Amino acid sequence: MKRTIIFTLLILLVAIAGGVIGSWYTVHYLDAISAPYSSIEDRQQMKLTSFENDSAYRVPAGMDFLTASRKVVSGVVHIRTSYGSGMFSLNPLELYYKAPARSSGSGVIISDDGYIVTNNHVIEDATNVEVVMNDNQRYYAKIVGTDPSTDLALLKIKAKGLPFIRYGNSDGIGPGEWVLAIGNPFDLNSTVTAGIVSAKARNIGILRDRNNLQVESFIQTDAAVNPGNSGGALVNLKGELIGINTAIATATGQYSGYSFAIPVSLVKKVMDDLLEFGQVQRGLLGIQISDVDANVSERLSLHVNRGVLVNRVSRGGAAEESGIQQGDVITAIDSRPVNTVSELQEWVARNRPGKEISVTYVRGVENRTVRARLKNSDGNEAVVEPEIKNELNGAYFEDVRYSDLLNLKLEGGVQVKKIEEGKWQKAGLRDGFIIAYVDRVPVDNLADLNRMLEYKKGGVLIEGYYSNGEKATYGLDW
């Protein structure tokens, strides 16, 4: 009897074990082969509902890169330039055998009606400039003006309602602050990198000016910048423009740790100059200067260890007239401390000739502050107005009457009043022709034509109309 009971219990235990093993096999093996659902996403959502939200995934205050990126990416453009005989020719064989060299960089839209800031070195000597928007829309741009002394240039495209990047305050940023660099490195459109401000008012000795008036007061960052980023935006986390990316510190030609941007405080002034006059209006103190450090202070027995030493004062300049002398140490401009040549150059360069600034300096043990009225490179306080020529290489021009523009449905243009022997006559133009486009870029008026041709070399495509509506196209060897 006992044997029967034990045997029965043994069979029961084996049956239970078999059931458990069979159930485990069904769940863990057969279920892996045939899932009881048809959507992986639905399965993920079902499982995730039981997870608690992890606060570690929240973006800390002051590190929201996403919002700033979304605000500014559409305001940064790709700039493509061509060099040589030009992009346009009436002879297709010329482009086949003499294809122009090409380069590229970046630019920043700073107004809704088409003004774009970039680096001078991006468009320098270019025969044609093409702007590619973030949405791949393309425009041919005119060069409004350039300033090699700050490596800035202003372009204009014919467009309205564009997304522009708002000016920020580069004076208010400091080392350690997060910034984003946006541009088109290696032809990769709309690339965003992040870093911090490493230093301000850096002079790295890359700019040259024939009058030795170059201004280098760069914002240094560790945001990755590479070839093609030049002219792109440096923005704060509010999405405000605080600089124009210009250079990198490198031994290889590619990013090696640090990049440099022109502060927007200087950009704003240069852009307004180029917009109004087509050239920069530099206010000058009329001094030669160098940095003061502990070694210089000890050698010259100065009573300060920081500032800018006046090595020479130009005769008749603003500094001489205000009483500044050789050996003085300038410590502030408009109550803003200046500890380096770069800082002084930037603060002075923000002003036009005729503007009065305050200069604080140390002479011996005495602190002094004077008012100085800045002058231009010619030694006077006048701004230089652009010269508008109505005669250009044998042709005489005048602005088009408004009624003629209406008849031809043009927004602007320049009419040929008289043609004499020269390039225009050789190209085939006749008296009365209205120039509407130069290299596919609309011409507004005579001043605009002067500016546009100033930057042209080689073959130029001229398009327009005669007063009877006849359309004509000419190839001009400029």
Residue pairs with C-beta under 8 A, 6 or more apart in sequence:
35 43
37 43
59 66
62 178
62 237
63 178
63 237
64 237
65 178
65 180
65 192
65 194
65 237
67 237
67 239
68 180
68 235
68 236
68 237
68 238
68 239
69 180
69 182
69 192
71 165
71 239
72 165
72 180
72 182
72 233
72 235
72 239
72 241
73 134
73 182
73 190
73 192
74 133
74 134
74 135
74 163
75 108
75 109
75 134
75 162
75 163
75 164
75 165
75 233
76 106
76 107
76 108
76 109
76 134
76 165
76 182
76 183
76 184
76 190
76 232
76 233
77 106
77 107
77 108
77 109
77 116
77 131
77 132
77 133
77 134
78 104
78 106
78 107
78 131
78 132
78 184
78 187
78 189
79 104
79 105
79 106
79 107
79 116
79 118
79 122
79 123
79 129
79 130
79 131
79 132
79 141
79 155
79 231
80 102
80 103
80 104
80 129
80 130
80 131
80 132
81 102
81 103
81 104
81 105
81 122
81 123
81 126
81 128
81 129
81 130
82 100
82 101
82 102
82 126
82 127
82 128
82 130
83 100
83 101
83 102
83 103
83 125
83 126
83 127
84 98
84 100
84 101
84 127
84 458
85 94
85 98
85 100
85 127
85 458
85 459
86 100
86 127
86 128
86 439
86 456
86 457
86 458
86 459
86 460
86 461
87 95
87 100
87 127
87 128
87 439
88 128
88 439
88 440
88 459
88 460
88 461
88 475
89 95
89 459
89 461
89 475
90 461
90 473
90 474
90 475
91 475
94 459
100 127
100 128
103 122
103 126
104 184
104 187
104 228
105 118
105 119
105 122
105 123
105 183
105 184
105 228
105 229
105 230
105 231
105 232
106 118
106 122
106 182
106 183
106 184
106 228
106 229
106 230
106 231
106 232
106 233
106 245
107 116
107 117
107 118
107 122
107 131
107 155
107 231
107 232
108 116
108 117
108 118
108 165
108 231
108 232
108 233
108 241
108 244
109 115
109 116
109 162
109 163
109 164
109 165
110 116
110 117
110 164
110 165
110 167
110 241
110 271
111 162
111 164
112 160
112 161
112 162
112 163
112 164
113 159
113 160
113 162
114 139
114 156
114 157
114 158
114 159
114 160
114 162
115 144
115 154
115 155
115 156
115 271
115 275
116 131
116 141
116 154
116 155
116 156
116 157
117 152
117 153
117 154
117 155
117 231
117 244
117 267
117 271
118 152
118 153
118 155
118 230
118 231
118 244
119 151
119 152
119 153
119 230
119 231
119 244
119 246
120 146
120 147
120 148
120 150
120 151
120 152
120 153
121 151
121 230
122 153
122 230
122 231
123 129
123 143
123 146
123 153
123 155
124 146
124 148
124 153
125 457
126 143
126 455
127 439
127 456
127 457
127 458
127 459
128 140
128 439
129 140
129 141
129 142
129 143
129 155
130 138
130 139
130 140
130 141
131 138
131 139
131 140
131 141
131 155
131 157
132 138
132 189
133 139
134 189
134 190
139 157
139 158
139 159
140 157
140 439
140 440
140 441
141 155
141 156
141 157
141 441
142 155
142 156
142 157
142 438
142 441
142 448
142 451
142 452
143 153
143 154
143 155
143 451
143 452
143 455
144 154
144 155
144 156
144 274
144 275
144 278
144 451
145 153
145 154
145 273
145 274
145 275
145 277
145 278
145 279
145 280
145 451
146 152
146 153
146 154
146 274
146 455
147 153
147 270
147 273
147 274
147 279
147 280
148 207
148 208
148 209
148 214
149 207
149 209
149 211
149 213
149 214
149 215
149 280
149 282
150 207
150 214
150 215
150 262
150 266
150 270
150 280
150 349
151 207
151 246
151 262
152 244
152 262
152 267
152 270
152 271
152 274
153 274
154 270
154 271
154 274
154 275
158 441
158 442
165 233
165 235
165 239
165 240
165 241
166 239
166 240
166 241
167 240
167 241
167 264
167 268
168 235
168 236
168 238
168 240
168 241
168 242
168 264
169 240
169 242
169 264
169 265
170 219
170 242
170 243
170 263
170 264
170 265
171 263
171 265
173 179
173 197
173 200
173 219
173 236
173 242
174 197
174 200
175 196
175 197
175 198
175 199
175 200
176 196
176 197
177 196
177 197
177 236
178 194
178 195
178 196
178 236
178 237
179 194
179 195
179 196
179 197
179 221
179 223
179 234
179 235
179 236
179 237
179 242
179 243
180 192
180 193
180 194
180 223
180 233
180 234
180 235
180 236
180 237
181 192
181 193
181 194
181 195
181 221
181 223
181 224
181 225
181 229
181 232
181 233
181 234
181 245
181 259
181 261
182 190
182 191
182 192
182 232
182 233
182 235
183 191
183 225
183 228
183 229
183 230
183 231
183 232
183 233
183 245
184 190
184 191
184 228
184 229
184 232
185 191
185 225
185 226
185 227
185 228
185 229
186 226
186 227
186 228
187 228
188 228
191 229
193 223
193 224
193 225
194 223
195 221
195 222
195 223
195 224
195 259
196 221
196 222
196 223
197 219
197 220
197 221
198 220
198 221
198 222
198 258
199 219
199 220
200 217
200 219
200 220
200 263
201 217
201 218
201 340
201 342
201 343
201 346
202 216
202 217
202 218
202 219
202 220
202 260
202 342
203 216
203 217
203 218
203 340
203 341
203 342
204 216
204 218
204 247
204 249
204 260
205 216
206 216
206 247
207 214
207 215
207 216
208 214
211 377
213 282
213 284
213 377
215 266
215 345
215 346
215 349
216 342
216 345
217 262
217 263
217 266
217 342
217 343
217 345
217 346
218 246
218 247
218 260
218 261
218 262
218 263
218 342
219 234
219 242
219 243
219 260
219 261
219 262
219 263
220 258
220 259
220 260
221 234
221 258
221 259
221 260
221 261
222 257
222 258
222 259
223 234
223 259
224 255
224 259
225 232
225 245
225 248
225 255
225 259
226 248
226 254
226 255
227 253
227 254
229 245
229 259
230 245
230 246
230 247
231 244
231 245
231 246
232 244
232 245
233 241
233 243
233 244
233 245
234 241
234 242
234 243
234 244
234 245
234 261
235 241
235 242
236 242
241 264
241 267
242 261
242 263
242 264
243 261
243 262
243 263
243 264
243 267
244 261
244 262
244 264
244 267
245 259
245 260
245 261
246 260
246 261
246 262
247 259
247 260
248 254
248 255
248 256
248 258
248 259
248 260
249 256
249 257
249 258
249 259
249 260
250 256
263 346
265 346
265 350
266 346
266 349
266 350
269 349
269 350
269 351
270 280
273 279
273 280
273 281
273 352
274 280
277 383
277 384
277 385
277 386
278 386
278 451
279 384
279 386
281 352
281 353
281 376
281 383
281 384
282 349
282 352
282 353
282 376
282 377
283 318
283 348
283 349
283 351
283 352
283 353
283 354
283 355
283 357
283 374
283 375
283 376
284 317
284 318
284 348
284 353
284 374
284 375
284 376
284 377
285 317
285 318
285 319
285 324
285 348
285 359
285 372
285 374
286 313
286 314
286 316
286 317
286 318
286 319
286 320
286 375
287 310
287 311
287 312
287 313
287 314
287 317
287 319
287 324
288 310
288 311
288 312
288 314
289 308
289 309
289 310
289 311
289 330
289 341
289 344
290 296
290 308
290 309
290 311
290 341
291 308
291 309
291 339
291 340
291 341
292 302
292 304
292 305
292 306
292 307
292 308
292 309
292 329
293 305
293 306
294 305
296 302
296 309
297 303
297 304
297 305
300 309
300 327
302 309
302 329
302 362
303 362
303 364
303 365
304 329
304 331
304 362
306 331
306 339
307 329
307 330
307 331
307 338
307 339
307 361
307 362
308 329
308 330
308 331
308 338
308 339
308 340
308 341
308 343
308 344
309 327
309 328
309 329
310 319
310 324
310 325
310 326
310 327
310 328
310 329
310 330
310 361
311 326
312 326
313 319
313 320
313 324
313 325
313 326
314 320
316 379
317 375
317 379
318 372
318 373
318 374
318 375
319 359
319 372
321 372
321 373
322 359
322 370
322 371
322 372
322 373
323 370
324 330
324 359
324 361
324 370
324 372
325 363
327 363
328 361
328 362
328 363
329 361
329 362
329 363
330 338
330 344
330 359
330 360
330 361
331 337
331 338
331 339
331 360
331 361
331 362
331 367
332 338
332 358
332 359
332 360
332 369
333 344
333 347
333 348
333 357
333 358
333 359
333 360
334 347
334 357
334 358
335 358
335 360
336 343
336 347
337 343
338 344
338 347
347 357
348 357
348 374
351 357
351 374
352 374
352 383
353 374
353 375
353 376
353 380
353 381
353 382
353 383
354 373
354 374
354 381
354 382
354 383
355 373
355 374
356 371
356 372
356 373
356 374
357 371
357 372
357 374
358 369
358 370
358 371
358 372
359 369
359 370
359 371
359 372
360 367
360 368
360 369
361 367
361 368
361 369
361 370
362 368
373 381
374 381
375 381
376 382
376 383
376 384
386 447
386 450
386 451
387 450
388 446
388 447
388 450
389 450
390 396
390 397
390 398
390 417
390 446
391 397
392 424
392 449
392 450
392 453
393 422
393 423
393 424
394 419
394 420
394 421
394 422
394 423
394 424
394 425
395 416
395 418
395 419
395 420
395 422
395 423
395 424
395 425
395 429
396 416
396 417
396 418
396 419
396 420
397 414
397 415
397 416
397 417
397 435
397 446
397 449
398 414
398 415
398 417
398 446
399 414
399 415
399 445
399 446
400 410
400 412
400 413
400 414
400 415
400 434
404 415
404 434
404 467
405 411
405 412
405 413
407 467
407 469
408 434
408 436
408 465
408 469
410 434
410 436
410 465
411 442
411 444
412 436
412 442
412 443
412 444
412 445
412 448
413 434
413 435
413 436
413 443
413 445
413 464
414 434
414 435
414 443
414 445
414 446
414 448
414 449
415 432
415 433
415 434
415 435
416 424
416 429
416 430
416 431
416 432
416 433
416 434
416 435
417 431
418 431
419 425
419 429
419 430
419 431
423 476
423 477
423 478
424 476
426 477
427 462
427 474
427 475
427 476
427 477
428 474
429 462
429 474
430 466
432 466
432 467
433 464
433 465
433 466
433 472
434 464
434 465
434 466
434 467
435 443
435 449
435 462
435 463
435 464
436 442
436 443
436 463
436 464
436 465
437 443
437 461
437 462
437 463
437 464
438 449
438 452
438 453
438 456
438 460
438 461
438 462
438 463
439 456
439 460
439 461
440 461
440 463
441 452
443 449
443 452
453 460
453 478
456 478
457 478
458 477
458 478
459 475
459 476
459 477
459 478
460 475
460 476
460 477
460 478
461 473
461 474
461 475
461 476
462 473
462 474
462 475
462 476
463 471
463 472
463 473
463 474
464 471
464 472
465 471
465 472
466 472
